[in-house]
Amino acid sequence: LYTPFLEMSETQWDTTFMLNLKPAFHLIQAIAPAMLERGSGKIVNIASIVFAGEGGQADYAAAKAAVASLTRSLAQEFAPHLNVNAIAPGLIQTTVVDRLSEEERQGFVGRSLMNRLEKASEVADAVAFLASDEAAFLTGEIMAVSGGNHPHL
């Protein structure tokens, strides 16, 4: 989960960007033309709360910052026909978390005002909201869904 920048290989850097940024590029290029042709649609990207920077995660933070920037750029390009937003989750209870030590896990829990890790269903609920008619006037937003843990340096 953490690799100091000076110990990071170019392969790790490239792999992180390929995994976290390129899928959005390909998917949006595939679906946006039809949405624009019909004059409506919702795109919801997945960034991360660390998009503002996180020591030991320069690759992941930079890739997620790129997702946030892509979101805002496309919100401007596709307005007023499409809404383009992003979710910035905190640490979600996944198999990655299962590999953390108890001390590391508690460090993440301690950052949350909710005093627990996030559930995948909570991210899904936020995505469903941004994809709904209730979010019709939201575009270019990066919504922190992180139990009160906000982007910081």
N, CA, C and O atoms as a GROMACS GRO file, in nm:
protein
  612
    1LEU      N    1   0.082  -0.120   0.000
    1LEU     CA    2   0.000   0.000   0.000
    1LEU      C    3   0.086   0.126   0.000
    1LEU      O    4   0.048   0.226  -0.059
    2TYR      N    5   0.200   0.122   0.064
    2TYR     CA    6   0.288   0.238   0.071
    2TYR      C    7   0.425   0.204   0.014
    2TYR      O    8   0.488   0.106   0.054
    3THR      N    9   0.469   0.285  -0.080
    3THR     CA   10   0.604   0.273  -0.134
    3THR      C   11   0.663   0.413  -0.140
    3THR      O   12   0.609   0.500  -0.209
    4PRO      N   13   0.773   0.438  -0.069
    4PRO     CA   14   0.835   0.570  -0.079
    4PRO      C   15   0.869   0.600  -0.225
    4PRO      O   16   0.910   0.512  -0.300
    5PHE      N   17   0.851   0.725  -0.264
    5PHE     CA   18   0.869   0.765  -0.403
    5PHE      C   19   1.005   0.726  -0.458
    5PHE      O   20   1.014   0.676  -0.570
    6LEU      N   21   1.112   0.747  -0.383
    6LEU     CA   22   1.246   0.717  -0.433
    6LEU      C   23   1.274   0.568  -0.443
    6LEU      O   24   1.374   0.527  -0.502
    7GLU      N   25   1.185   0.486  -0.386
    7GLU     CA   26   1.198   0.341  -0.398
    7GLU      C   27   1.102   0.285  -0.503
    7GLU      O   28   1.105   0.166  -0.532
    8MET      N   29   1.018   0.370  -0.560
    8MET     CA   30   0.915   0.328  -0.654
    8MET      C   31   0.976   0.304  -0.792
    8MET      O   32   1.056   0.384  -0.841
    9SER      N   33   0.937   0.194  -0.852
    9SER     CA   34   0.984   0.166  -0.988
    9SER      C   35   0.893   0.234  -1.089
    9SER      O   36   0.777   0.266  -1.061
   10GLU      N   37   0.947   0.256  -1.206
   10GLU     CA   38   0.865   0.312  -1.314
   10GLU      C   39   0.752   0.217  -1.349
   10GLU      O   40   0.643   0.260  -1.387
   11THR      N   41   0.776   0.088  -1.338
   11THR     CA   42   0.672  -0.010  -1.365
   11THR      C   43   0.556   0.005  -1.268
   11THR      O   44   0.440   0.001  -1.309
   12GLN      N   45   0.586   0.024  -1.138
   12GLN     CA   46   0.478   0.045  -1.042
   12GLN      C   47   0.401   0.171  -1.077
   12GLN      O   48   0.278   0.171  -1.075
   13TRP      N   49   0.472   0.279  -1.108
   13TRP     CA   50   0.407   0.406  -1.145
   13TRP      C   51   0.313   0.385  -1.264
   13TRP      O   52   0.196   0.424  -1.260
   14ASP      N   53   0.365   0.324  -1.370
   14ASP     CA   54   0.286   0.302  -1.491
   14ASP      C   55   0.166   0.211  -1.465
   14ASP      O   56   0.056   0.236  -1.513
   15THR      N   57   0.189   0.105  -1.389
   15THR     CA   58   0.080   0.010  -1.359
   15THR      C   59  -0.031   0.079  -1.280
   15THR      O   60  -0.149   0.055  -1.305
   16THR      N   61   0.006   0.163  -1.186
   16THR     CA   62  -0.094   0.234  -1.106
   16THR      C   63  -0.178   0.325  -1.194
   16THR      O   64  -0.300   0.331  -1.178
   17PHE      N   65  -0.116   0.397  -1.285
   17PHE     CA   66  -0.191   0.484  -1.377
   17PHE      C   67  -0.277   0.401  -1.472
   17PHE      O   68  -0.391   0.438  -1.499
   18MET      N   69  -0.224   0.291  -1.521
   18MET     CA   70  -0.302   0.204  -1.611
   18MET      C   71  -0.427   0.151  -1.541
   18MET      O   72  -0.534   0.141  -1.602
   19LEU      N   73  -0.414   0.117  -1.416
   19LEU     CA   74  -0.525   0.060  -1.340
   19LEU      C   75  -0.628   0.165  -1.297
   19LEU      O   76  -0.747   0.137  -1.293
   20ASN      N   77  -0.582   0.286  -1.265
   20ASN     CA   78  -0.670   0.385  -1.203
   20ASN      C   79  -0.718   0.497  -1.295
   20ASN      O   80  -0.814   0.565  -1.261
   21LEU      N   81  -0.654   0.517  -1.408
   21LEU     CA   82  -0.692   0.628  -1.497
   21LEU      C   83  -0.738   0.580  -1.634
   21LEU      O   84  -0.839   0.629  -1.686
   22LYS      N   85  -0.667   0.487  -1.693
   22LYS     CA   86  -0.698   0.447  -1.830
   22LYS      C   87  -0.838   0.386  -1.847
   22LYS      O   88  -0.901   0.412  -1.950
   23PRO      N   89  -0.889   0.308  -1.753
   23PRO     CA   90  -1.025   0.256  -1.772
   23PRO      C   91  -1.129   0.368  -1.788
   23PRO      O   92  -1.220   0.356  -1.869
   24ALA      N   93  -1.115   0.475  -1.711
   24ALA     CA   94  -1.208   0.588  -1.726
   24ALA      C   95  -1.196   0.648  -1.865
   24ALA      O   96  -1.297   0.679  -1.928
   25PHE      N   97  -1.074   0.665  -1.913
   25PHE     CA   98  -1.050   0.718  -2.047
   25PHE      C   99  -1.125   0.635  -2.152
   25PHE      O  100  -1.201   0.688  -2.232
   26HIS      N  101  -1.102   0.504  -2.150
   26HIS     CA  102  -1.163   0.416  -2.250
   26HIS      C  103  -1.315   0.410  -2.237
   26HIS      O  104  -1.386   0.416  -2.338
   27LEU      N  105  -1.364   0.397  -2.115
   27LEU     CA  106  -1.509   0.386  -2.096
   27LEU      C  107  -1.580   0.513  -2.137
   27LEU      O  108  -1.683   0.507  -2.206
   28ILE      N  109  -1.528   0.628  -2.097
   28ILE     CA  110  -1.594   0.755  -2.131
   28ILE      C  111  -1.589   0.778  -2.282
   28ILE      O  112  -1.687   0.826  -2.339
   29GLN      N  113  -1.478   0.746  -2.346
   29GLN     CA  114  -1.474   0.761  -2.492
   29GLN      C  115  -1.574   0.670  -2.560
   29GLN      O  116  -1.626   0.702  -2.667
   30ALA      N  117  -1.603   0.555  -2.500
   30ALA     CA  118  -1.699   0.461  -2.559
   30ALA      C  119  -1.844   0.503  -2.538
   30ALA      O  120  -1.926   0.486  -2.628
   31ILE      N  121  -1.876   0.559  -2.420
   31ILE     CA  122  -2.017   0.588  -2.389
   31ILE      C  123  -2.060   0.732  -2.412
   31ILE      O  124  -2.178   0.757  -2.438
   32ALA      N  125  -1.968   0.827  -2.402
   32ALA     CA  126  -2.006   0.968  -2.411
   32ALA      C  127  -2.067   1.008  -2.545
   32ALA      O  128  -2.161   1.087  -2.547
   33PRO      N  129  -2.018   0.957  -2.658
   33PRO     CA  130  -2.080   1.000  -2.784
   33PRO      C  131  -2.231   0.972  -2.791
   33PRO      O  132  -2.307   1.058  -2.837
   34ALA      N  133  -2.274   0.856  -2.748
   34ALA     CA  134  -2.417   0.824  -2.750
   34ALA      C  135  -2.494   0.911  -2.652
   34ALA      O  136  -2.606   0.954  -2.682
   35MET      N  137  -2.436   0.936  -2.535
   35MET     CA  138  -2.502   1.023  -2.437
   35MET      C  139  -2.517   1.164  -2.494
   35MET      O  140  -2.623   1.225  -2.481
   36LEU      N  141  -2.411   1.214  -2.556
   36LEU     CA  142  -2.417   1.349  -2.613
   36LEU      C  143  -2.517   1.355  -2.728
   36LEU      O  144  -2.586   1.456  -2.745
   37GLU      N  145  -2.524   1.250  -2.807
   37GLU     CA  146  -2.619   1.246  -2.917
   37GLU      C  147  -2.763   1.252  -2.867
   37GLU      O  148  -2.847   1.318  -2.927
   38ARG      N  149  -2.790   1.184  -2.757
   38ARG     CA  150  -2.926   1.187  -2.702
   38ARG      C  151  -2.949   1.310  -2.614
   38ARG      O  152  -3.062   1.342  -2.579
   39GLY      N  153  -2.840   1.380  -2.577
   39GLY     CA  154  -2.852   1.505  -2.504
   39GLY      C  155  -2.864   1.491  -2.354
   39GLY      O  156  -2.904   1.586  -2.286
   40SER      N  157  -2.831   1.374  -2.300
   40SER     CA  158  -2.835   1.359  -2.155
   40SER      C  159  -2.753   1.237  -2.113
   40SER      O  160  -2.729   1.145  -2.192
   41GLY      N  161  -2.711   1.240  -1.988
   41GLY     CA  162  -2.638   1.127  -1.932
   41GLY      C  163  -2.562   1.168  -1.808
   41GLY      O  164  -2.543   1.286  -1.780
   42LYS      N  165  -2.520   1.068  -1.735
   42LYS     CA  166  -2.446   1.088  -1.610
   42LYS      C  167  -2.322   1.001  -1.614
   42LYS      O  168  -2.328   0.882  -1.645
   43ILE      N  169  -2.210   1.061  -1.583
   43ILE     CA  170  -2.083   0.989  -1.570
   43ILE      C  171  -2.034   1.009  -1.427
   43ILE      O  172  -2.025   1.122  -1.379
   44VAL      N  173  -2.003   0.900  -1.360
   44VAL     CA  174  -1.952   0.907  -1.224
   44VAL      C  175  -1.820   0.831  -1.219
   44VAL      O  176  -1.816   0.709  -1.235
   45ASN      N  177  -1.713   0.905  -1.195
   45ASN     CA  178  -1.580   0.846  -1.184
   45ASN      C  179  -1.549   0.815  -1.038
   45ASN      O  180  -1.614   0.866  -0.946
   46ILE      N  181  -1.450   0.731  -1.018
   46ILE     CA  182  -1.406   0.697  -0.883
   46ILE      C  183  -1.265   0.751  -0.862
   46ILE      O  184  -1.169   0.699  -0.920
   47ALA      N  185  -1.252   0.853  -0.780
   47ALA     CA  186  -1.122   0.910  -0.743
   47ALA      C  187  -1.084   0.847  -0.608
   47ALA      O  188  -1.107   0.728  -0.588
   48SER      N  189  -1.029   0.923  -0.520
   48SER     CA  190  -0.994   0.877  -0.386
   48SER      C  191  -0.971   0.999  -0.299
   48SER      O  192  -0.936   1.106  -0.348
   49ILE      N  193  -0.991   0.982  -0.172
   49ILE     CA  194  -0.968   1.091  -0.078
   49ILE      C  195  -0.821   1.135  -0.079
   49ILE      O  196  -0.790   1.246  -0.038
   50VAL      N  197  -0.730   1.049  -0.126
   50VAL     CA  198  -0.588   1.084  -0.128
   50VAL      C  199  -0.549   1.162  -0.253
   50VAL      O  200  -0.430   1.185  -0.276
   51PHE      N  201  -0.646   1.205  -0.334
   51PHE     CA  202  -0.611   1.277  -0.457
   51PHE      C  203  -0.537   1.408  -0.429
   51PHE      O  204  -0.473   1.462  -0.518
   52ALA      N  205  -0.545   1.458  -0.308
   52ALA     CA  206  -0.474   1.581  -0.272
   52ALA      C  207  -0.329   1.554  -0.232
   52ALA      O  208  -0.252   1.647  -0.209
   53GLY      N  209  -0.292   1.428  -0.223
   53GLY     CA  210  -0.155   1.390  -0.189
   53GLY      C  211  -0.151   1.304  -0.064
   53GLY      O  212  -0.226   1.326   0.030
   54GLU      N  213  -0.061   1.208  -0.065
   54GLU     CA  214  -0.046   1.117   0.050
   54GLU      C  215   0.096   1.059   0.045
   54GLU      O  216   0.132   0.991  -0.051
   55GLY      N  217   0.174   1.086   0.147
   55GLY     CA  218   0.309   1.033   0.153
   55GLY      C  219   0.310   0.882   0.140
   55GLY      O  220   0.229   0.814   0.202
   56GLY      N  221   0.401   0.831   0.061
   56GLY     CA  222   0.410   0.687   0.041
   56GLY      C  223   0.315   0.635  -0.065
   56GLY      O  224   0.320   0.517  -0.099
   57GLN      N  225   0.229   0.721  -0.117
   57GLN     CA  226   0.133   0.680  -0.220
   57GLN      C  227   0.135   0.779  -0.336
   57GLN      O  228   0.030   0.812  -0.391
   58ALA      N  229   0.253   0.825  -0.374
   58ALA     CA  230   0.263   0.925  -0.481
   58ALA      C  231   0.200   0.876  -0.610
   58ALA      O  232   0.135   0.954  -0.680
   59ASP      N  233   0.218   0.749  -0.643
   59ASP     CA  234   0.161   0.695  -0.766
   59ASP      C  235   0.009   0.694  -0.761
   59ASP      O  236  -0.057   0.742  -0.853
   60TYR      N  237  -0.046   0.639  -0.656
   60TYR     CA  238  -0.192   0.628  -0.642
   60TYR      C  239  -0.256   0.766  -0.628
   60TYR      O  240  -0.358   0.793  -0.691
   61ALA      N  241  -0.198   0.852  -0.546
   61ALA     CA  242  -0.253   0.987  -0.527
   61ALA      C  243  -0.251   1.064  -0.658
   61ALA      O  244  -0.348   1.133  -0.691
   62ALA      N  245  -0.142   1.054  -0.734
   62ALA     CA  246  -0.133   1.125  -0.861
   62ALA      C  247  -0.234   1.070  -0.962
   62ALA      O  248  -0.295   1.148  -1.036
   63ALA      N  249  -0.252   0.940  -0.966
   63ALA     CA  250  -0.349   0.881  -1.058
   63ALA      C  251  -0.491   0.924  -1.021
   63ALA      O  252  -0.571   0.953  -1.110
   64LYS      N  253  -0.522   0.928  -0.892
   64LYS     CA  254  -0.656   0.968  -0.851
   64LYS      C  255  -0.677   1.118  -0.868
   64LYS      O  256  -0.789   1.162  -0.893
   65ALA      N  257  -0.570   1.198  -0.855
   65ALA     CA  258  -0.580   1.340  -0.887
   65ALA      C  259  -0.609   1.358  -1.035
   65ALA      O  260  -0.684   1.448  -1.074
   66ALA      N  261  -0.550   1.273  -1.118
   66ALA     CA  262  -0.578   1.278  -1.261
   66ALA      C  263  -0.725   1.244  -1.289
   66ALA      O  264  -0.786   1.304  -1.377
   67VAL      N  265  -0.781   1.149  -1.216
   67VAL     CA  266  -0.923   1.116  -1.232
   67VAL      C  267  -1.009   1.236  -1.193
   67VAL      O  268  -1.106   1.268  -1.262
   68ALA      N  269  -0.974   1.303  -1.083
   68ALA     CA  270  -1.049   1.422  -1.040
   68ALA      C  271  -1.038   1.533  -1.145
   68ALA      O  272  -1.138   1.598  -1.176
   69SER      N  273  -0.920   1.553  -1.198
   69SER     CA  274  -0.900   1.656  -1.300
   69SER      C  275  -0.976   1.622  -1.428
   69SER      O  276  -1.037   1.709  -1.490
   70LEU      N  277  -0.971   1.497  -1.469
   70LEU     CA  278  -1.047   1.452  -1.585
   70LEU      C  279  -1.196   1.478  -1.564
   70LEU      O  280  -1.265   1.522  -1.656
   71THR      N  281  -1.244   1.450  -1.446
   71THR     CA  282  -1.386   1.473  -1.414
   71THR      C  283  -1.423   1.619  -1.435
   71THR      O  284  -1.523   1.648  -1.501
   72ARG      N  285  -1.346   1.709  -1.381
   72ARG     CA  286  -1.377   1.852  -1.393
   72ARG      C  287  -1.361   1.901  -1.537
   72ARG      O  288  -1.439   1.984  -1.584
   73SER      N  289  -1.261   1.850  -1.607
   73SER     CA  290  -1.242   1.888  -1.748
   73SER      C  291  -1.360   1.843  -1.833
   73SER      O  292  -1.411   1.919  -1.915
   74LEU      N  293  -1.404   1.719  -1.813
   74LEU     CA  294  -1.514   1.668  -1.893
   74LEU      C  295  -1.647   1.731  -1.854
   74LEU      O  296  -1.736   1.744  -1.938
   75ALA      N  297  -1.662   1.770  -1.728
   75ALA     CA  298  -1.784   1.842  -1.687
   75ALA      C  299  -1.796   1.969  -1.770
   75ALA      O  300  -1.906   2.004  -1.814
   76GLN      N  301  -1.685   2.038  -1.791
   76GLN     CA  302  -1.686   2.160  -1.872
   76GLN      C  303  -1.712   2.127  -2.019
   76GLN      O  304  -1.790   2.196  -2.085
   77GLU      N  305  -1.647   2.025  -2.071
   77GLU     CA  306  -1.663   1.990  -2.212
   77GLU      C  307  -1.804   1.942  -2.246
   77GLU      O  308  -1.858   1.976  -2.351
   78PHE      N  309  -1.863   1.864  -2.157
   78PHE     CA  310  -1.990   1.799  -2.189
   78PHE      C  311  -2.113   1.876  -2.142
   78PHE      O  312  -2.226   1.837  -2.174
   79ALA      N  313  -2.093   1.984  -2.067
   79ALA     CA  314  -2.207   2.064  -2.020
   79ALA      C  315  -2.270   2.134  -2.140
   79ALA      O  316  -2.200   2.167  -2.236
   80PRO      N  317  -2.397   2.157  -2.138
   80PRO     CA  318  -2.493   2.130  -2.032
   80PRO      C  319  -2.564   1.995  -2.046
   80PRO      O  320  -2.660   1.968  -1.974
   81HIS      N  321  -2.517   1.910  -2.138
   81HIS     CA  322  -2.591   1.788  -2.168
   81HIS      C  323  -2.562   1.671  -2.074
   81HIS      O  324  -2.651   1.591  -2.045
   82LEU      N  325  -2.438   1.662  -2.027
   82LEU     CA  326  -2.401   1.551  -1.938
   82LEU      C  327  -2.355   1.604  -1.805
   82LEU      O  328  -2.295   1.712  -1.796
   83ASN      N  329  -2.382   1.529  -1.702
   83ASN     CA  330  -2.328   1.557  -1.569
   83ASN      C  331  -2.209   1.464  -1.548
   83ASN      O  332  -2.220   1.342  -1.566
   84VAL      N  333  -2.096   1.521  -1.510
   84VAL     CA  334  -1.976   1.442  -1.486
   84VAL      C  335  -1.927   1.474  -1.346
   84VAL      O  336  -1.890   1.588  -1.317
   85ASN      N  337  -1.928   1.374  -1.259
   85ASN     CA  338  -1.888   1.392  -1.119
   85ASN      C  339  -1.798   1.275  -1.079
   85ASN      O  340  -1.780   1.180  -1.154
   86ALA      N  341  -1.742   1.285  -0.960
   86ALA     CA  342  -1.658   1.176  -0.908
   86ALA      C  343  -1.685   1.157  -0.760
   86ALA      O  344  -1.721   1.250  -0.688
   87ILE      N  345  -1.666   1.037  -0.717
   87ILE     CA  346  -1.669   1.000  -0.576
   87ILE      C  347  -1.524   0.989  -0.529
   87ILE      O  348  -1.440   0.935  -0.600
   88ALA      N  349  -1.495   1.041  -0.410
   88ALA     CA  350  -1.363   1.028  -0.350
   88ALA      C  351  -1.377   0.950  -0.220
   88ALA      O  352  -1.393   1.010  -0.113
   89PRO      N  353  -1.372   0.818  -0.228
   89PRO     CA  354  -1.388   0.738  -0.106
   89PRO      C  355  -1.262   0.741  -0.020
   89PRO      O  356  -1.153   0.773  -0.065
   90GLY      N  357  -1.284   0.705   0.106
   90GLY     CA  358  -1.172   0.679   0.195
   90GLY      C  359  -1.132   0.534   0.179
   90GLY      O  360  -1.150   0.476   0.071
   91LEU      N  361  -1.078   0.474   0.283
   91LEU     CA  362  -1.038   0.334   0.275
   91LEU      C  363  -1.162   0.245   0.292
   91LEU      O  364  -1.233   0.252   0.392
   92ILE      N  365  -1.185   0.164   0.191
   92ILE     CA  366  -1.301   0.075   0.187
   92ILE      C  367  -1.259  -0.063   0.237
   92ILE      O  368  -1.150  -0.110   0.207
   93GLN      N  369  -1.347  -0.125   0.313
   93GLN     CA  370  -1.321  -0.259   0.364
   93GLN      C  371  -1.318  -0.357   0.246
   93GLN      O  372  -1.422  -0.398   0.196
   94THR      N  373  -1.197  -0.394   0.203
   94THR     CA  374  -1.178  -0.486   0.091
   94THR      C  375  -1.070  -0.586   0.127
   94THR      O  376  -1.018  -0.585   0.239
   95THR      N  377  -1.034  -0.672   0.032
   95THR     CA  378  -0.928  -0.769   0.056
   95THR      C  379  -0.793  -0.700   0.073
   95THR      O  380  -0.704  -0.755   0.138
   96VAL      N  381  -0.777  -0.579   0.017
   96VAL     CA  382  -0.653  -0.503   0.039
   96VAL      C  383  -0.639  -0.470   0.187
   96VAL      O  384  -0.531  -0.483   0.244
   97VAL      N  385  -0.748  -0.430   0.248
   97VAL     CA  386  -0.746  -0.396   0.391
   97VAL      C  387  -0.719  -0.520   0.475
   97VAL      O  388  -0.654  -0.511   0.579
   98ASP      N  389  -0.768  -0.633   0.430
   98ASP     CA  390  -0.743  -0.757   0.504
   98ASP      C  391  -0.595  -0.790   0.514
   98ASP      O  392  -0.554  -0.862   0.606
   99ARG      N  393  -0.514  -0.738   0.421
   99ARG     CA  394  -0.370  -0.764   0.421
   99ARG      C  395  -0.292  -0.666   0.508
   99ARG      O  396  -0.172  -0.683   0.528
  100LEU      N  397  -0.359  -0.563   0.560
  100LEU     CA  398  -0.292  -0.464   0.645
  100LEU      C  399  -0.274  -0.518   0.786
  100LEU      O  400  -0.350  -0.605   0.830
  101SER      N  401  -0.174  -0.468   0.854
  101SER     CA  402  -0.159  -0.503   0.994
  101SER      C  403  -0.271  -0.435   1.073
  101SER      O  404  -0.334  -0.340   1.025
  102GLU      N  405  -0.295  -0.483   1.192
  102GLU     CA  406  -0.398  -0.422   1.277
  102GLU      C  407  -0.363  -0.276   1.306
  102GLU      O  408  -0.452  -0.191   1.312
  103GLU      N  409  -0.236  -0.246   1.325
  103GLU     CA  410  -0.193  -0.109   1.351
  103GLU      C  411  -0.223  -0.018   1.231
  103GLU      O  412  -0.272   0.094   1.248
  104GLU      N  413  -0.193  -0.066   1.111
  104GLU     CA  414  -0.222   0.012   0.990
  104GLU      C  415  -0.373   0.034   0.975
  104GLU      O  416  -0.417   0.145   0.946
  105ARG      N  417  -0.450  -0.070   0.995
  105ARG     CA  418  -0.596  -0.062   0.984
  105ARG      C  419  -0.651   0.040   1.084
  105ARG      O  420  -0.737   0.121   1.050
  106GLN      N  421  -0.602   0.035   1.206
  106GLN     CA  422  -0.651   0.128   1.308
  106GLN      C  423  -0.611   0.273   1.276
  106GLN      O  424  -0.683   0.366   1.310
  107GLY      N  425  -0.497   0.290   1.210
  107GLY     CA  426  -0.458   0.423   1.166
  107GLY      C  427  -0.560   0.482   1.070
  107GLY      O  428  -0.592   0.600   1.078
  108PHE      N  429  -0.611   0.400   0.978
  108PHE     CA  430  -0.713   0.447   0.885
  108PHE      C  431  -0.845   0.471   0.956
  108PHE      O  432  -0.914   0.570   0.930
  109VAL      N  433  -0.881   0.381   1.047
  109VAL     CA  434  -1.004   0.399   1.124
  109VAL      C  435  -0.998   0.530   1.202
  109VAL      O  436  -1.097   0.602   1.211
  110GLY      N  437  -0.881   0.560   1.259
  110GLY     CA  438  -0.863   0.682   1.338
  110GLY      C  439  -0.880   0.810   1.257
  110GLY      O  440  -0.910   0.915   1.315
  111ARG      N  441  -0.861   0.804   1.126
  111ARG     CA  442  -0.880   0.923   1.041
  111ARG      C  443  -1.028   0.953   1.015
  111ARG      O  444  -1.063   1.065   0.978
  112SER      N  445  -1.113   0.855   1.032
  112SER     CA  446  -1.255   0.870   1.002
  112SER      C  447  -1.331   0.923   1.123
  112SER      O  448  -1.317   0.871   1.233
  113LEU      N  449  -1.410   1.025   1.101
  113LEU     CA  450  -1.495   1.075   1.209
  113LEU      C  451  -1.600   0.971   1.249
  113LEU      O  452  -1.656   0.976   1.359
  114MET      N  453  -1.627   0.878   1.160
  114MET     CA  454  -1.724   0.772   1.187
  114MET      C  455  -1.661   0.656   1.264
  114MET      O  456  -1.730   0.564   1.306
  115ASN      N  457  -1.528   0.661   1.283
  115ASN     CA  458  -1.453   0.563   1.361
  115ASN      C  459  -1.468   0.420   1.309
  115ASN      O  460  -1.478   0.324   1.386
  116ARG      N  461  -1.469   0.408   1.176
  116ARG     CA  462  -1.475   0.275   1.114
  116ARG      C  463  -1.432   0.288   0.968
  116ARG      O  464  -1.418   0.399   0.916
  117LEU      N  465  -1.411   0.176   0.903
  117LEU     CA  466  -1.382   0.174   0.761
  117LEU      C  467  -1.512   0.185   0.683
  117LEU      O  468  -1.621   0.158   0.734
  118GLU      N  469  -1.498   0.223   0.561
  118GLU     CA  470  -1.612   0.241   0.471
  118GLU      C  471  -1.654   0.108   0.410
  118GLU      O  472  -1.571   0.020   0.387
  119LYS      N  473  -1.784   0.095   0.384
  119LYS     CA  474  -1.836  -0.023   0.316
  119LYS      C  475  -1.851   0.008   0.168
  119LYS      O  476  -1.883   0.121   0.131
  120ALA      N  477  -1.828  -0.091   0.085
  120ALA     CA  478  -1.844  -0.074  -0.060
  120ALA      C  479  -1.986  -0.027  -0.094
  120ALA      O  480  -2.005   0.050  -0.188
  121SER      N  481  -2.083  -0.074  -0.019
  121SER     CA  482  -2.223  -0.036  -0.046
  121SER      C  483  -2.245   0.114  -0.024
  121SER      O  484  -2.333   0.174  -0.086
  122GLU      N  485  -2.165   0.176   0.063
  122GLU     CA  486  -2.179   0.320   0.087
  122GLU      C  487  -2.127   0.401  -0.032
  122GLU      O  488  -2.180   0.507  -0.064
  123VAL      N  489  -2.023   0.350  -0.097
  123VAL     CA  490  -1.975   0.412  -0.220
  123VAL      C  491  -2.080   0.395  -0.329
  123VAL      O  492  -2.110   0.489  -0.403
  124ALA      N  493  -2.135   0.275  -0.339
  124ALA     CA  494  -2.238   0.247  -0.439
  124ALA      C  495  -2.359   0.339  -0.420
  124ALA      O  496  -2.417   0.386  -0.518
  125ASP      N  497  -2.398   0.364  -0.297
  125ASP     CA  498  -2.512   0.453  -0.271
  125ASP      C  499  -2.483   0.595  -0.320
  125ASP      O  500  -2.572   0.660  -0.375
  126ALA      N  501  -2.360   0.643  -0.302
  126ALA     CA  502  -2.324   0.776  -0.349
  126ALA      C  503  -2.323   0.782  -0.501
  126ALA      O  504  -2.367   0.880  -0.560
  127VAL      N  505  -2.273   0.677  -0.564
  127VAL     CA  506  -2.276   0.669  -0.711
  127VAL      C  507  -2.420   0.671  -0.760
  127VAL      O  508  -2.452   0.743  -0.854
  128ALA      N  509  -2.507   0.594  -0.696
  128ALA     CA  510  -2.648   0.591  -0.735
  128ALA      C  511  -2.711   0.729  -0.723
  128ALA      O  512  -2.790   0.769  -0.808
  129PHE      N  513  -2.676   0.803  -0.617
  129PHE     CA  514  -2.728   0.939  -0.602
  129PHE      C  515  -2.682   1.028  -0.716
  129PHE      O  516  -2.763   1.098  -0.777
  130LEU      N  517  -2.552   1.027  -0.746
  130LEU     CA  518  -2.500   1.114  -0.853
  130LEU      C  519  -2.555   1.075  -0.990
  130LEU      O  520  -2.561   1.158  -1.080
  131ALA      N  521  -2.595   0.950  -1.006
  131ALA     CA  522  -2.653   0.904  -1.132
  131ALA      C  523  -2.804   0.929  -1.138
  131ALA      O  524  -2.866   0.904  -1.241
  132SER      N  525  -2.862   0.977  -1.030
  132SER     CA  526  -3.007   0.995  -1.023
  132SER      C  527  -3.050   1.134  -1.068
  132SER      O  528  -2.968   1.224  -1.085
  133ASP      N  529  -3.180   1.149  -1.087
  133ASP     CA  530  -3.237   1.280  -1.122
  133ASP      C  531  -3.221   1.381  -1.009
  133ASP      O  532  -3.221   1.501  -1.034
  134GLU      N  533  -3.208   1.334  -0.886
  134GLU     CA  534  -3.191   1.425  -0.772
  134GLU      C  535  -3.060   1.502  -0.780
  134GLU      O  536  -3.045   1.606  -0.716
  135ALA      N  537  -2.964   1.453  -0.859
  135ALA     CA  538  -2.835   1.520  -0.874
  135ALA      C  539  -2.825   1.593  -1.008
  135ALA      O  540  -2.716   1.612  -1.062
  136ALA      N  541  -2.939   1.633  -1.062
  136ALA     CA  542  -2.943   1.692  -1.196
  136ALA      C  543  -2.863   1.821  -1.208
  136ALA      O  544  -2.818   1.854  -1.318
  137PHE      N  545  -2.843   1.894  -1.101
  137PHE     CA  546  -2.771   2.022  -1.108
  137PHE      C  547  -2.629   2.012  -1.054
  137PHE      O  548  -2.564   2.114  -1.033
  138LEU      N  549  -2.581   1.891  -1.032
  138LEU     CA  550  -2.444   1.870  -0.986
  138LEU      C  551  -2.358   1.825  -1.103
  138LEU      O  552  -2.388   1.725  -1.168
  139THR      N  553  -2.253   1.898  -1.129
  139THR     CA  554  -2.155   1.855  -1.228
  139THR      C  555  -2.019   1.914  -1.192
  139THR      O  556  -2.010   2.025  -1.139
  140GLY      N  557  -1.916   1.839  -1.222
  140GLY     CA  558  -1.780   1.883  -1.188
  140GLY      C  559  -1.748   1.870  -1.041
  140GLY      O  560  -1.650   1.929  -0.994
  141GLU      N  561  -1.827   1.795  -0.968
  141GLU     CA  562  -1.806   1.779  -0.824
  141GLU      C  563  -1.721   1.656  -0.793
  141GLU      O  564  -1.732   1.553  -0.860
  142ILE      N  565  -1.638   1.670  -0.692
  142ILE     CA  566  -1.563   1.558  -0.638
  142ILE      C  567  -1.618   1.537  -0.497
  142ILE      O  568  -1.580   1.607  -0.404
  143MET      N  569  -1.705   1.441  -0.482
  143MET     CA  570  -1.777   1.418  -0.356
  143MET      C  571  -1.699   1.324  -0.265
  143MET      O  572  -1.680   1.207  -0.297
  144ALA      N  573  -1.655   1.377  -0.152
  144ALA     CA  574  -1.588   1.294  -0.053
  144ALA      C  575  -1.693   1.206   0.015
  144ALA      O  576  -1.789   1.256   0.073
  145VAL      N  577  -1.673   1.076   0.006
  145VAL     CA  578  -1.758   0.978   0.074
  145VAL      C  579  -1.661   0.898   0.159
  145VAL      O  580  -1.616   0.790   0.122
  146SER      N  581  -1.630   0.957   0.275
  146SER     CA  582  -1.513   0.908   0.348
  146SER      C  583  -1.526   0.916   0.499
  146SER      O  584  -1.424   0.914   0.569
  147GLY      N  585  -1.645   0.924   0.549
  147GLY     CA  586  -1.662   0.928   0.693
  147GLY      C  587  -1.604   1.051   0.759
  147GLY      O  588  -1.566   1.047   0.876
  148GLY      N  589  -1.596   1.161   0.685
  148GLY     CA  590  -1.544   1.285   0.742
  148GLY      C  591  -1.396   1.307   0.720
  148GLY      O  592  -1.342   1.410   0.761
  149ASN      N  593  -1.329   1.213   0.657
  149ASN     CA  594  -1.187   1.228   0.623
  149ASN      C  595  -1.181   1.302   0.490
  149ASN      O  596  -1.229   1.252   0.388
  150HIS      N  597  -1.122   1.422   0.491
  150HIS     CA  598  -1.121   1.505   0.371
  150HIS      C  599  -0.982   1.513   0.311
  150HIS      O  600  -0.883   1.492   0.381
  151PRO      N  601  -0.974   1.544   0.180
  151PRO     CA  602  -0.842   1.560   0.118
  151PRO      C  603  -0.759   1.663   0.192
  151PRO      O  604  -0.809   1.768   0.232
  152HIS      N  605  -0.632   1.633   0.210
  152HIS     CA  606  -0.544   1.724   0.282
  152HIS      C  607  -0.399   1.701   0.238
  152HIS      O  608  -0.367   1.599   0.176
  153LEU      N  609  -0.317   1.793   0.270
  153LEU     CA  610  -0.173   1.775   0.249
  153LEU      C  611  -0.108   1.754   0.385
  153LEU      O  612   0.013   1.736   0.394
   0.00000   0.00000   0.00000
